[in-house]
Amino acid sequence: MSDKNQNQNQNQKDDVDRFISETGDFVRLPDRDGGTVTYQFFADKSKRRLVDRELTDKSSGQVTVSQKVEYMVTLPDDSDAGEKKLDTPKTLAQQIEDNIRRGKTLLEIVRHGMGTNTRYNAYSV
């Protein structure tokens, strides 16, 4: 195989690897009971904002608007991913803010429960 073909194959692998590992603009809270995620938050208040999100009830089709706190976070295990957006409910945002005030910005978020009985807790790591 020529050097040119090897370089093209290497570039294709790099593009594929980047595409597969790309996470988009948003990251998520844990999606199952007992699930955890760890994010690096910022003490800088410009890295958070109040947002309105539309939610559609799957059974009735009714649309409601709920307020969330949107944080800019980074992934501790993937420094190349850059900053991502994380939407949190008010109760979780209160815990995150308490941790940040104490100088704790690397936080593990744990999900407890399912459906309407879901709670999230933020713990410093």
Backbone torsions as a table, in degrees:
resi	resn	phi	psi	omega
1	MET	NA	135.8	-178.3
2	SER	-74.7	161.6	178.1
3	ASP	-59.7	-36.6	-179.6
4	LYS	-63.1	-44.8	179.2
5	ASN	-66.2	-38.8	177.9
6	GLN	-63.1	-42.6	178.3
7	ASN	-63.9	-40.8	178.3
8	GLN	-64.1	-43.6	178.3
9	ASN	-62.6	-42.0	178.7
10	GLN	-62.9	-42.6	178.5
11	ASN	-63.7	-39.4	178.3
12	GLN	-64.3	-42.6	177.8
13	LYS	-62.5	-41.7	178.9
14	ASP	-61.9	-42.5	178.5
15	ASP	-63.5	-43.0	179.7
16	VAL	-65.1	-46.1	179.2
17	ASP	-59.2	-43.9	178.8
18	ARG	-62.9	-43.7	-179.0
19	PHE	-62.3	-44.5	-178.0
20	ILE	-65.9	-39.4	-175.4
21	SER	-86.4	-9.2	-178.5
22	GLU	-64.6	134.4	-176.4
23	THR	-105.7	-3.7	-177.9
24	GLY	80.9	-166.8	-176.2
25	ASP	-83.7	-22.0	-174.3
26	PHE	-114.6	150.9	166.8
27	VAL	-118.4	167.1	-173.3
28	ARG	-121.4	161.0	169.3
29	LEU	-75.6	162.0	178.5
30	PRO	-55.9	143.1	-174.6
31	ASP	-104.4	5.2	179.0
32	ARG	-142.7	157.5	179.5
33	ASP	-58.5	128.2	-179.1
34	GLY	85.3	-5.4	-179.3
35	GLY	-70.0	151.4	179.3
36	THR	-134.6	151.6	170.6
37	VAL	-140.7	151.8	178.5
38	THR	-123.3	129.3	179.2
39	TYR	-131.7	151.9	173.6
40	GLN	-96.0	118.1	177.6
41	PHE	-95.9	173.1	-179.4
42	PHE	-119.8	143.6	175.0
43	ALA	-75.0	-20.7	-179.7
44	ASP	-65.6	117.3	-176.5
45	LYS	-67.0	-15.1	177.2
46	SER	-74.1	-6.6	-179.7
47	LYS	-94.8	20.9	177.2
48	ARG	-146.5	153.2	176.8
49	ARG	-161.0	157.4	177.2
50	LEU	-87.0	130.2	-179.0
51	VAL	-131.0	153.7	173.1
52	ASP	-101.6	130.1	178.2
53	ARG	-122.1	133.0	176.4
54	GLU	-85.5	132.9	177.2
55	LEU	-119.9	133.4	179.4
56	THR	-109.9	122.0	176.2
57	ASP	-67.8	123.2	-175.1
58	LYS	-64.1	-33.9	-176.6
59	SER	-83.6	-40.4	-176.0
60	SER	-98.6	-20.5	-176.8
61	GLY	79.9	0.8	-178.5
62	GLN	-70.0	135.6	-179.4
63	VAL	-102.4	129.6	174.8
64	THR	-124.9	156.0	178.1
65	VAL	-110.9	131.6	177.7
66	SER	-128.0	147.4	178.0
67	GLN	-90.2	138.7	177.9
68	LYS	-131.4	159.9	170.3
69	VAL	-100.0	123.3	179.5
70	GLU	-100.3	118.5	178.9
71	TYR	-104.8	146.9	167.0
72	MET	-91.7	127.3	-177.9
73	VAL	-133.7	165.3	171.0
74	THR	-122.1	160.9	179.6
75	LEU	-95.9	116.1	-176.3
76	PRO	-59.9	-28.1	-178.1
77	ASP	-90.4	-3.0	-177.7
78	ASP	-143.7	80.3	-176.6
79	SER	-66.7	-20.2	179.7
80	ASP	-78.8	-12.2	-175.7
81	ALA	-72.7	-20.4	-179.0
82	GLY	77.1	-169.0	-179.0
83	GLU	-81.2	140.8	179.3
84	LYS	-126.2	160.0	178.2
85	LYS	-95.6	138.9	177.4
86	LEU	-131.9	117.7	175.6
87	ASP	-87.7	132.4	-179.9
88	THR	-130.9	147.5	172.9
89	PRO	-71.3	164.7	-175.3
90	LYS	-57.3	-44.7	-176.3
91	THR	-63.7	-37.7	177.0
92	LEU	-71.1	-39.8	178.5
93	ALA	-59.3	-37.2	178.0
94	GLN	-62.1	-42.2	178.7
95	GLN	-67.1	-41.4	178.7
96	ILE	-61.5	-46.2	-179.8
97	GLU	-62.6	-39.2	176.9
98	ASP	-60.5	-43.7	178.8
99	ASN	-64.8	-44.2	-179.3
100	ILE	-62.3	-41.0	177.8
101	ARG	-60.0	-30.2	178.7
102	ARG	-87.5	5.5	178.5
103	GLY	83.4	11.6	-179.6
104	LYS	-99.9	109.1	-177.1
105	THR	-115.0	-13.8	173.3
106	LEU	-92.6	107.9	-170.6
107	LEU	-123.5	139.0	172.0
108	GLU	-99.8	129.2	178.4
109	ILE	-107.2	128.4	-176.5
110	VAL	-117.4	135.1	177.1
111	ARG	-96.8	137.3	176.0
112	HIS	-127.4	123.7	175.3
113	GLY	93.9	179.5	-177.8
114	MET	-136.8	157.2	175.6
115	GLY	58.5	-134.5	-177.5
116	THR	-73.7	-9.8	178.5
117	ASN	-97.6	23.4	-178.3
118	THR	-84.0	134.5	173.5
119	ARG	-128.7	149.7	174.6
120	TYR	-122.1	143.4	175.8
121	ASN	-127.0	142.9	178.4
122	ALA	-110.3	127.9	-179.8
123	TYR	-124.6	139.7	176.2
124	SER	-73.3	144.8	-178.2
125	VAL	-108.1	NA	NA
